[in-house]
Amino acid sequence: MSVYLKDIPLDEAQEKLWQELTQHGWGAVLGKEQINVDENALDRVLAEPVWATISSPHYHGAAMDGFAVRAGSTNGATVTEPIDLEVGEQAVYVDTGDPIPIWADAVIPIENVEPLTETATVAADPRHPRRIRIRAAVVPWQHVRPMGEDIVATQLVLPSGQTLRAVDLGAIAASGQTKVWVARKPKVAVIPTGDELIPIGEAVEAGKIIEFNSIVLAAQIRSFGGEATRFPIVKDHFESIRQAVLEAAQTHDLVLVNAGSSAGSEDYTAKVIDSLGYVFVHGVAVRPGHPVVLGMVKRTENDTSERSYVLVVGVPGYPVSAALTNEIFVKPILERWLGKPHSTPPSVSAVITKKITSPGGDDDYVRVVVGKVGERVCAAPLSRGAGVITSLVQADGIVVVPRGIQGLEAGEQVTVRMYRSIEDIERTILAIGSHDVGLDVLAQFLARRQRRLVSANVGSLGGLIALRRGEAHLAGSHLLHPESGQYNLPYIRQYLPNRAVVVIGFANRMQGLIVPKGNPQGLRTLADLTREDVRFVNRQSGAGTRILLDYHLKQLGIDSHMIRGYEAQEFTHLAVAAAVASGRATCGLGIAAAAQALDLDFIPLFSEEYHLVFPREFFEDELISPLMDVLHDPQFRQTIQQLPGYDVEPMGKLIARLESEQN
């Protein structure tokens, strides 16, 4: 039966992988090499245990500057009845670290002795008097580092499998070793493929993509403990890819072929592996990243050695799929080849802030940002797209929705596999609500004040609902109330009646039509959206921009059904601009800064108020105080003012304090 694009469960794919590796001699540490004990040994993995050849210290040494004595000779010394000791016979001066005489078993610190001459006056050199006077007894081994206090000769210093840290290198050197045996670093080839790829630095044209996946994959390999070789870009040509794989297999322990792992007309990875060996997995039930290819290729026809076959992994081309495939499949392989124990990332229990829909038959890897909101840890999902590399940059962790479950409801408890430390989460301000480019600038300024600001863009209404559920510290909102003409306050009273809320001004923004450079269709007003040659791109339901649009359409008597693309939705102003820049839409409603970012034109239409909404208990928390400091920082205000279409006059001002209706 063909294995081509036949999705199998992840655990079954991993079991097949280990069976194949073990069968061909790749199931254990690949080899070892002896290296010097110096800073270059950092992060190498011990292939053999380290045993001490000497003790540390290897003699009884003074732990203080003072006089080495027999503890028994000090018995009975008191403040009122001191004891005098003869220097040379009963006491010998030692500096810290000096060996003490064989007859001594204690050291009296120099500040606890009174140096004497024959006339009982202070000697010129307190270290070399004829006698010393003490007014307190010492016990045996007081202020002495006994031989072997740290390391005893023949003891185990470090076990095999230990990844060497800086302090480990010191312990090894102290134990008398000058060299250690470490696991040989696995050699991994990374081969990027695709006609559309161009190297970094070349001019980007339509239809061309900068090749960066190989950088990510190679850096991951290095972080896993391997040694990566990035091959030049290979075009989508069967023989070219075949030759590159065969060449890589001669000198590498593992070959990664990036892109071409599916079953399209120009997806050659599986066919190449099959021509040089065989494919044993093609398609794994995991999202993103299901078109993974696993196969073995023979180095040469006549090779009969134990490791004559080399593993080749067909890595999906989408950036997120590629990075996660490396984590899921390649990392465990390299850990075994290095003799390292399998590492599991730290995890935390959290509440998911948004409903997630997952394919029922796949393990779904969901990227999230995480913050501690009150006493709860909350995880807000990021963009799900397999091509959105920034979702991994922004991600604080991963939530795995196991196969058989078709998603999660908002408020469900989940386990987050963390990319960041708990300390980072403790200083994180979680914002859920409307997107604004100013929040990105705010995050930059907050980083200088030891705070992280992470945002999940769900629209203004979604932000207020998140505050109601206690899932965010603040929400950005610009909801125009059609009846009153007020921004945000009527909605806050409606959605947060039982929360005391503080509303702070951020900026007044200009909203308008984002259009291609030169405005080739000559768009001027919302009425132009009804033209047959216009394709509009909208914001999602509940977004402040969507509500603003609907309000003005109603004022003009324009039915939304008359607008082509009204149902097409994006979740951020920048995504709207990207849709226009790509030609997928001819215009969209958004802010001027988004248009400028992608070199588009902007037709100003409406001014609106953008506010920051805080539950009062978070607004008064010390976590938030640096944020308020930033809002009054002249440099920050100037930076935002320079964004097109922004007015910072209301920034940092109290708009309203709303009390809970329960009070």
N, C-alpha and C positions, 0 to 999 in steps of 0.2 A: 504494500500500500504506500502511495506517495506521501511524503511528509511535508510537501510544499504548502505553505500557508495553512497548515492545520493546527489551529490554536489548541494548545494543551495547557493544563493548569501549571502554575509557576513551580509548585513543589515537585511535580512530575518532571518538568524540564530540568530542574536542578539535579534531581536524582539521576536522570539519563546522563547529564554532564559529568557527574562524579564517576559514574560507571565507565564512561569512555576514557576519562583521564586516567583512572586507575588501571584500566586494561592496557593502556599504552605507556605506562611507566611514569605518569605525571601526577600521581596521587600523593606525593610527599615532598619534602624539601628537595630542591633541585640540586643543590651542591653547597659547598662551603669554601671559604677562603680565609686566610690568616692576614690580619691587618694590625698596624701599630695602634697602641692606646694613645690617641691624641684627639684633638677636636674633630678630625675627619671621621672618627668612628661614631659621631653623634647620629642617632636615629637608625643605626644598623641593628640587625636582629641577631642575637647570639645563637650560633648553631651548636655550641657546646657550653656546658656550665663553666663558670669561673671559680676556681678554688684558690684560697690564699696560700702563698708560699712563705710568707712571713707574717708575724703578728704586727698589729698597729695599735698603739706604739709597741716597738720591739724591746722596750726597756721600761723600767719604772721612772716616770718623768715628773718634774715639778709642774704643778698646775698654776702656781703663783710665784712671783718674785718673793724671796724670803730666805729662811734658814731651814735646811733639812735637819731633822732631829729624830731621836728615838722617842716615840710617844710616851713611853714609860717614864722617861726622865723629866717629863713636865707635870707628872701627877702631883697634886696638892697646891699648884700655883694659884694664887688668888690676888685680888687687887691689894689687899692689906698684907699678904704674905707672899711676895713675889719669889721667884726662883731665878738664880743666875746660872747661866750655862757657859762653859768655856768654848770659845770658837776654835775649831780645828779638831777638838777631841769630842765635844758633845753637840756641836752645831757647825754646819758648813753652809756658806751662802750659795744660793742657786738662783738663776734666772728662769723664767717660765720656759718650759720645754727641755731644760737641762736634765740629764740623768742624775738621780739622787744616789749618794753613797750606798753600798750594798748593805751597810748596817742600819741605815735610816728607814723609817716607815711613815713619816709625816713631814709636812712643811708648815712652818709658821710664817704667815705673810709679814713682809717687812714693816708694814704699818702697825703691827701688833707687838713689836719688840722695842726695847730701849737699849741702844748700843752704849757700852760702858768702856771707860779706860780704867787704869789702876786707881784714879782719883774719883771715879764715879761721875765724871763729867762727860758731856756728849763728845764723841769722837769726830774727827774731821770728816772721815768717810764712813757713813753708817753701814756700808756693806762689809767693811773689814775691821770691826772693833776687836778688842781682845776678848771681851765677854759681852753677852746679851742678857737683858733682864726681861722675864715674861711674867705677866700677871693673870694668865689663864692657861689651863691645861688644854692639850689637843688629844684627839683620839687617833688610833692607828689608821693610816691611809687618808687622813684628812689633807686636802689640797695636793693630792698625788694622783696622777693618771697611771694606774697600774698597767703593766705589760699586758697587751691583749684586751684592753678595755674596749676598743672599737672592733678589732678583727683579731681572731686567733688563728695562727697558722693551721692549715688543712681544712678550715671551715669553708662552707659554701658561701661565696660572695653574691653570685647572681646565677639564676637557673637559665637553661637554654630557653629560647623563645622570648627572652626579655628584649624589648626595644630600648636601646641604650639612650639614657638621658645624660645631661651634663654631670649630675651628681654621681651617676653610676660610673662614669669614667674616672672620677676621683677615687671612688672606692676600689676600683680595679687597680689603679696605680698604687694606692696605699697598700694593697695586698701583695705587692711585689711582682705583679704581672706586667709585662711590657707589650705583649701581643695577645690578641683574642681571635677565636674562630667565629666568623659570622656567616650567615646564610648568603649565598650568592644572590645578587639582585636579579629577579626575573627580567628578561629583555622582551619588551613589547613593541611591536611595530604598529603604527597607526597610519592607515592608508585612506586619505580622503578621495572620494570619487564624485564626478558630476561635471557635465558640460557647462553648467551654469555657474560654476565656482571660479572665483578669481582670488589671487593672493592678497594679503593685507598690503595696502599702499597703492594698489592700482585704482584707476578711476572707475567708479561704479556707474554702470549704464542700466537701462531697463532690461530686465530679464537676467541680470547677473547678480550674484550673491557673494559677499565676502566670506571666504572660507575661514571659520574660526572654531568649528567643532574639534578639529585635530588639536588645537591649543588646549581646549577644555579637557579632552580625553587624555592628552599627554600629561597635563598638570595633575589630573586625578591619579594617573598611574604613579607619578612621582610621590604624591601624598600617600598612596597605598604602600609605598616601599619599593616600587619597581623602577625600571630604567626604560624610558620611552624614546623611540625614534620616529620622528614625523617624516613621512614620505612626501614627495611633491604630489600635487593634485594630478589624479589620473582621470582622463576623459571616459565618458560612458561608452567604452568599447571593450567587447569581451576579451580579445586577445591581450589588450593593454593591461586590463585588470588582472587577468590570469598570470601574466608575466610578473607583475608587481607582487602578487601573493606568493608566487613560487620563489622569487628573489628574497622576500622577507622571511619565508619559512626556513631558508638555509641558515640564518644567523640569529633567529629570534625564537623565543619559547612560546610566544603567543602572537597572533596576528589579528588586528582589528581592521575590518573594512567598513568605512563609514559611508552610509547611503547605499541605495540599490538593493536593499534587503527585502523589498516587497516582491510582487509578482507581475509588475508591469513590463512593457516591451523593452524598457531600458534598465531594468533591475536585474543585474547580472551576477550578484554575489553568490546566490545559491547555485547557479549553473557553473560558476567558476570553481567553487568548492567541490561540486560533484565531479567536475572534470579532472580534479587533482586528488580526489579521495572520495568522501561521502558526507552527506548531510544527515544528521540524526534528529535535529529539531528545526522546524521552520514555522514559527508562529507560537507565541506564548500569550496566555490569557492574562495580560497585564496592561493597564493603561496609565500613562502613555507608554508606547514602546512595544506593541504586540508583534510587529513583523521582525522579530529577532531570528537570526540564523545561527545555528551551532553545527559545526562540522569538523572533520579531521582531514588534513591533506598530507600526503607523503612528501618528504623532503626530496628524495630522488627514487627512481624506480628500483635501484639496486640496494638501497639502504635497508639493512636487516637488523639495525640496532634496536634496543628497547624503546627508544624514543624516536623512532623513524617517522611517526606521524605527529603533526603539530596541530593544535587547536586553532581554528579560525572562527571568529565571532563576527557575524554580519550585524553591524550596529545601525539602527534606524537613523535616517538623515535629520529628522527634526531635532533641534538642539536639546530640548528637555528630555525627549525619548533617549537620545544618545547618552546624556549624563546619567540618567536613571538606570539605563542598561548597564553602564559601567559599574555603578554602585551595586546593583542587584546580582550581576553575574561575575564581573571581573574582580572586584574587591575580594570576595571569598576565595577565589582561586589564588590570588597573590598572597593572601594571608596563609593559606596552606603551604604554598611553595616556600614561604619564608619561615615556616614553623611557628607563626604567631597564633595565639589563641584567637578564635573568631570574636571580633569586636561587635558589640551592639551599642548603638547610640543611646545616650540618656533619653529618657522619656518622661513626659508629664501628662497628667490627666487634665483635660480641658473641656469646655463647652463649645460646640460648634455654633457659630453665629448666623449661619445662612444655610438654607436647605440645599442639599447636594443630590443630584441625580447621577447614578452610576450604572454602567452596563452590568447586568446581573451576572454574567458569566466570567467577568474579569476581576482581578485584584486592581483596584483603582487607587493610584497614588496622587493624593490631593495636596497641593502646596498651600501652606497657611502662614499668616503672621500671628504672633502670639503676644498677649499682654495680660498682666494681672490687674483685673478690674475689681476693686474691693477685695473680697476674700476669694474670688473665683478667678481661675485662669481661663481666658477666652481665646479661641482660635478662629480667625476670620479667613475664609478661603480666598485665594488669589486667582488670577486668570487660569483657566483650564487648558488653554491651547498648548499643544505639543511643541509649537515653534516659538513660544514666548520665553526666551532665555532669561529675561528680566524677572520672571516669576520665581526662578530659582535664586536669583540674586537677592530678591526681596524676602524670600521665604525664611521663616524662623524654624520651620520644621515640616514634616510630612505626616499626613493622616492617611493610613491605609484602610480603604473600605474593602473588606474581603469579598471575594466572589460569592454569589448567592444572595447578596444584599443589594437592592436596587437604589441605594442612596441613604442619606441621613436627613432627619428633620432638624430644623433649627432648634437649638437648646439641648440636643442629645449630647451625652458624655462620650468623649473620644480619647484615644491615646495618641499623643503627638510624639513622633521620633524627632528629637531636637537637633537642629544644626547649631543653635546658639546655647550659651550657658544660661543657667537659671539667674545668675547675677544680671545678665543683659535684660532678661525679661522683667526683673524687678525695677529696672529704670526705664521701662518702655511706656510711652504714652500711646494708647490705642485710639485712633480716630476712625470712625466709620460714618460715612455720609457722602456728601457731594464732593466731586473732584474739583480741585483748584490747584493750578500750578504754583501758587504762592505757598501751599503746604509743603512742597518739595524744598523751597527755599527755607521755610521755617524749620524743616528737619535738619538742614545743614547748620543753621545757627544754633539749634538745640544740641547738636552733637558736641559743640564746643563747651556746652554747659553740662556735660555728662548725662544727657537724656537722649533717648531714642524716640522719634515720632514715626510710627508706622500707620499707614492708611489703607483702608479697604473701601473701594468706591462702589457704593450701592445706591447712590442717589440720596437726595435730601430726606425724603420720607423714610427710606430704609434706615437712614442714620437715626432719626427720631425713634423709630421702632426699636433699634438696637439699644438706645439709651433707656427706653422703657423696660427692656428685658435685662438691663444691667450688664450689657456686653461691651461697652465702650466708655472711655473717659470723656470723650467729646464727640460732637458731630458738626461737620460743616454743613450749613443749610442756607438756601436762598429761595424759599418758598413764598411766592406771591399769593396772597389771599384775594381772590377776585372781588368779593363783596366789600371788604374793608379797605383794600389797597395797601394793607400792612404786609410787611415781610416777616414770616416765621412765627410771630407771637400767637396768632390764632391757632396755628397748627400745633404749637407746643402745648397750648391749653387743651387741645383736643386729644393729642396722643400721649401727653405726659401729665394728666391731671393730678396724679398722686405723687409727683416728684417735685421737690423744690429745685428750681432751675435758675442758672445765671446765664444771661446772653451777653456776649461781648462782640463788639464790632471788629471786623477784620478789614474789609475794603468794600468800596463801591466799584462795581465792574461794568464794563460796557459789553453787552451782548449784541451779536449781529450775525450776518451771513458770512460764512467762510466759503470763499470761492477760489477757483484757479487763478494763477497769476494773470493779471491783465483783465480779469472778469470778462472772458470772451462772450458770455451770453448777455452781458449788460444788465445783470440783476440789480434791483434797487430796493424793492419792498417785499413784504410777505406775499403780496398779491401775485408776484412773479412766480411763486412756487406752484401755481396751478397751471403753468404753461406745460404743453406736452413735451417740450424738449428739455425739461428740467427733471433731474432725478435727485430727490432729497434724501438725506440720511438723518435720522432722528435720534434723540436720547431715549433711554429706557423709561417705562412707565414709573412715575414716582420721582423722577429727577426734577429738580427745580427748573432746569431749562425746558423740559417737556411741558411743565405746568405753565411757564411763562409763554411758551409758544401757543398752547391751547387758549390761554387767556386772550392773547392778541388776535388769534384767528377768530375767536368768538366776537371780539369787538368789531372785526372787519366783516363778519358774516360769511366767513370762508369755511366750508365743510372740509374736514380732514380727508374725506374720501376723494376729494378733488386733487390731492397732492400725491404724485407718484413717489413711492419710497417712504411714506409716512410711517409704515410699519417696520421699516428697517431700523434696527436699534444698535447703538453703541453706548458704552458705559462711562466714557470720559470725553472731555473736550478734545484731547489729543487724538483719540481714536476717530472722532468725527473728522478732524483735520486730515488724518491719514487716509480715510475713505475718499476724501476729495482729492488729495494729492495723488492717489493711485488711479483715479478715474472711475472708481466704483460708484461715486456719486458726483453730481455737479455742484452741490452745495449742501451746507448743513448749518444749523444754528449753534453758535458757540462763542467763546471769548477771543479777543484779539490776540492774546499771547499764544494761543494754540495755532492760530493762523500764521503768526510770525515764525513760530518754531519750525514750520515746514515750508516757509517761503511762499505762503499763499496770500491772497488779498482778503481784505476784511471790509464789509459794509456795515458800519455801526447803525444800530436800530434802537436799543433800549438800554437805559442804565438800571442796575439792580443792586440790592444790598446783600452782601455775603457775610453771614454771622457765624460765630463759634458758639455752640450750645453746650453747656456743662451742667450735669447734675451738681447741686451745690456741694455735696460732700466731697466730690472730686476736685471741684474748683478751689476748695479751701485746703486741699491736701498739699503737702510740700513737694510732691511729685510734679505738680502743675506750676508751681511758682516760677521756675525758670522760663516757662512758656510766656507768662505774663511779662517777665523782664524783657524777653525778646521783642514782644509787641511794642515796647516803649524804647527799644534800641534805635537810635537815629540811623545807624548804618543799615539795619534791617528795613526800616521804613523807606529809606532811600532806594534800596534794592527793589522793593515791591513797587514803589512809585514809578520806577523806570520801566516796569512792564507795560506794554501798550494797553490802554483801556482801563488802567487802575487808578483809583483815588484813595489814598490812605488816611484821609481826614478822620474817618470814624475808628481807625485802628486803635485797639486797646481800651476804647470807651465802653462804659457800662450802658448797654441798651435797655436791659430790664432785669429785675429780680422777681421771679414768679414763685409764689408760695404754693405748697401742696394743698389741694382742696380738702385733704384729711385734717389739716390743722385748724 
